[in-house]
Amino acid sequence: MKDAGNEDSKVYGGTCLCYNQDAHPHKFLVGSEQGYAVMCQNRNKKAEVQGRWGDESGKHHGPIYSMYRNPIHLKYFLSVGDWSAKIWSEELKIPIMQTRYHNSYLTDGCWSKTRAGLFFLTRMDGFLDVWDFFYRQNEVAYSQKISDSVLTSIQTEQNMVALGDAEGTTHILQLCPALYDQHLQPTEKEVMF
């Protein structure tokens, strides 16, 4: 994709895409090889860059492998790349939160579909990390070794998590109620962000 609004007219290599019709029917997010989060708009069957996050500070040190909008608060999104994950707002060009640097490269991530402040990260060393931003922002709430292989993908649905690894194995986990039941945290939706 090409940034037509920039006088330097930079070309970005896209590594991942996040589209949510509820957020913007003609806009989508792209993670770039250069570590920037980029918002594009589809006009005349051509993607035009509308904004770029990480210019001032906060861009990833390498490619972004995963971008995911918060399904409850759509103007916030998660980017996963290098050794960290970052939470961004469409209104700010720097991250509003960044995880500590992990010992292992991060490979994927996603938000909980039922809790506004909970997200999951997969790592190259086979671990799944659960971050509960509602309760603590500086450390992992729960970490579990899932595979001896690299975890490559993750998807959540209500009280279940599906993980894929580099060997082609799918791991399906059932979550405890604290990790999916929004009724246990009645003010989380209003308090988050």
C-alpha positions as CSV (number, residue, x, y, z in Angstrom):
1,M,0.0,0.0,0.0
2,K,1.2,3.5,-0.7
3,D,0.7,6.6,1.5
4,A,-0.6,9.1,-1.0
5,G,-1.1,11.8,1.6
6,N,2.6,11.8,2.6
7,E,5.0,13.9,0.6
8,D,7.6,11.1,0.9
9,S,5.0,8.8,-0.6
10,K,6.3,5.7,1.3
11,V,5.4,2.2,0.3
12,Y,4.4,-0.2,3.2
13,G,4.4,-4.0,3.1
14,G,1.3,-5.3,4.8
15,T,1.7,-8.3,7.0
16,C,-1.9,-8.6,8.6
17,L,-5.3,-7.1,8.1
18,C,-8.1,-6.3,10.5
19,Y,-11.6,-5.5,9.1
20,N,-14.7,-4.9,11.2
21,Q,-17.8,-3.7,9.4
22,D,-19.3,-2.3,12.6
23,A,-16.3,0.0,13.2
24,H,-16.1,1.4,9.6
25,P,-17.7,-0.2,6.6
26,H,-15.0,1.1,4.2
27,K,-12.0,1.3,6.4
28,F,-9.6,-1.4,7.6
29,L,-6.4,-1.7,9.6
30,V,-3.2,-3.1,8.3
31,G,-0.1,-4.1,10.2
32,S,3.1,-3.3,8.3
33,E,6.5,-4.9,7.9
34,Q,8.0,-1.6,9.2
35,G,6.1,-1.9,12.5
36,Y,3.4,0.7,11.9
37,A,-0.3,0.3,12.3
38,V,-2.0,1.8,9.2
39,M,-5.7,2.7,8.6
40,C,-6.8,2.4,5.0
41,Q,-10.0,3.4,3.2
42,N,-11.3,1.5,0.2
43,R,-12.0,4.1,-2.5
44,N,-12.6,3.2,-6.1
45,K,-11.3,-0.4,-5.5
46,K,-8.0,1.1,-4.3
47,A,-6.7,1.3,-0.7
48,E,-5.7,4.8,0.4
49,V,-3.8,5.4,3.7
50,Q,-5.9,7.5,6.1
51,G,-3.6,7.4,9.1
52,R,-0.5,5.8,10.6
53,W,0.2,5.0,14.3
54,G,3.7,4.9,15.8
55,D,5.3,7.8,14.0
56,E,6.3,9.8,17.1
57,S,7.0,6.8,19.3
58,G,5.6,3.3,20.0
59,K,6.0,1.5,16.7
60,H,7.0,-2.1,16.8
61,H,10.7,-3.0,16.2
62,G,9.7,-5.5,13.5
63,P,6.7,-6.6,11.5
64,I,3.2,-6.6,13.1
65,Y,1.9,-10.1,13.0
66,S,-1.6,-9.5,14.3
67,M,-4.1,-6.6,14.6
68,Y,-7.5,-7.0,16.3
69,R,-10.2,-4.5,17.2
70,N,-11.7,-4.5,20.7
71,P,-15.1,-6.0,19.9
72,I,-16.7,-3.9,22.7
73,H,-15.0,-0.6,22.3
74,L,-14.4,-0.4,18.5
75,K,-12.1,2.6,18.4
76,Y,-9.4,0.7,20.3
77,F,-7.2,-2.0,18.7
78,L,-4.4,-4.4,19.6
79,S,-1.2,-4.9,17.6
80,V,1.1,-7.8,18.2
81,G,4.7,-7.8,16.9
82,D,8.3,-8.3,18.0
83,W,8.3,-9.0,21.8
84,S,5.3,-6.9,22.8
85,A,1.7,-6.1,22.2
86,K,0.3,-2.6,22.2
87,I,-3.2,-1.1,22.6
88,W,-4.0,1.9,20.4
89,S,-6.8,4.4,20.1
90,E,-7.8,5.8,16.8
91,E,-7.6,9.2,18.4
92,L,-3.9,9.0,19.5
93,K,-0.9,8.2,17.4
94,I,1.1,6.6,20.3
95,P,0.1,3.5,22.2
96,I,-2.1,3.9,25.3
97,M,-0.6,0.7,26.8
98,Q,2.2,-1.7,26.0
99,T,3.0,-5.1,27.5
100,R,6.5,-5.6,28.9
101,Y,8.9,-7.2,26.5
102,H,8.6,-11.0,26.6
103,N,11.5,-13.4,26.5
104,S,10.1,-15.0,23.4
105,Y,8.7,-13.4,20.2
106,L,4.9,-12.9,20.1
107,T,3.1,-14.5,17.2
108,D,-0.6,-13.7,17.5
109,G,-3.2,-12.1,19.8
110,C,-6.9,-11.3,20.1
111,W,-9.4,-9.6,22.5
112,S,-11.9,-11.5,24.5
113,K,-15.3,-11.3,22.8
114,T,-17.1,-10.9,26.1
115,R,-14.8,-8.9,28.4
116,A,-13.6,-5.4,27.3
117,G,-10.3,-5.5,29.2
118,L,-9.0,-9.1,28.5
119,F,-6.7,-10.1,25.7
120,F,-4.7,-13.2,24.8
121,L,-1.2,-13.5,23.3
122,T,0.6,-16.5,21.8
123,R,4.4,-16.9,21.8
124,M,7.1,-18.7,19.9
125,D,8.0,-20.7,22.9
126,G,4.6,-22.4,23.0
127,F,3.1,-20.3,25.8
128,L,-0.4,-18.6,25.9
129,D,-0.5,-15.4,28.0
130,V,-3.7,-13.9,29.3
131,W,-3.6,-10.1,30.0
132,D,-6.4,-8.8,32.2
133,F,-6.1,-5.1,31.7
134,F,-9.1,-4.4,34.0
135,Y,-7.3,-5.8,37.0
136,R,-3.6,-5.2,36.3
137,Q,-1.8,-3.5,33.5
138,N,1.8,-4.3,34.2
139,E,1.9,-8.0,34.3
140,V,0.5,-11.2,32.8
141,A,-2.6,-12.4,34.7
142,Y,-2.1,-16.0,33.6
143,S,0.5,-17.9,31.5
144,Q,0.3,-21.5,30.4
145,K,2.6,-23.8,28.3
146,I,0.4,-25.2,25.5
147,S,2.8,-26.8,23.1
148,D,6.5,-27.6,22.5
149,S,6.0,-26.0,19.0
150,V,5.5,-22.4,18.1
151,L,1.9,-21.2,18.7
152,T,0.9,-19.5,15.5
153,S,-2.8,-18.6,15.8
154,I,-5.5,-18.0,18.3
155,Q,-9.3,-17.5,18.2
156,T,-11.8,-17.1,21.1
157,E,-15.5,-17.8,21.3
158,Q,-17.4,-17.2,24.6
159,N,-15.7,-19.7,27.0
160,M,-13.4,-21.4,24.6
161,V,-10.0,-20.7,23.0
162,A,-8.6,-22.4,19.9
163,L,-4.9,-22.3,19.3
164,G,-2.9,-23.6,16.4
165,D,0.8,-24.5,16.4
166,A,3.5,-24.8,13.8
167,E,3.1,-28.6,13.8
168,G,-0.5,-28.3,12.6
169,T,-2.0,-29.3,15.9
170,T,-5.2,-27.5,17.2
171,H,-5.5,-27.1,20.9
172,I,-8.9,-26.2,22.3
173,L,-9.1,-24.9,25.9
174,Q,-12.1,-24.1,28.1
175,L,-11.8,-20.9,30.1
176,C,-12.7,-20.5,33.7
177,P,-15.7,-18.1,34.3
178,A,-13.4,-15.2,35.4
179,L,-11.9,-15.1,31.9
180,Y,-15.2,-14.9,30.0
181,D,-18.2,-14.0,32.2
182,Q,-18.8,-10.3,32.0
183,H,-21.3,-10.5,34.9
184,L,-18.4,-11.2,37.3
185,Q,-17.0,-7.8,36.3
186,P,-20.2,-5.7,36.0
187,T,-18.5,-2.3,35.6
188,E,-15.7,-3.4,33.3
189,K,-17.4,-2.3,30.0
190,E,-18.0,1.3,31.4
191,V,-14.6,1.6,33.2
192,M,-12.3,0.3,30.4
193,F,-10.9,3.0,28.1
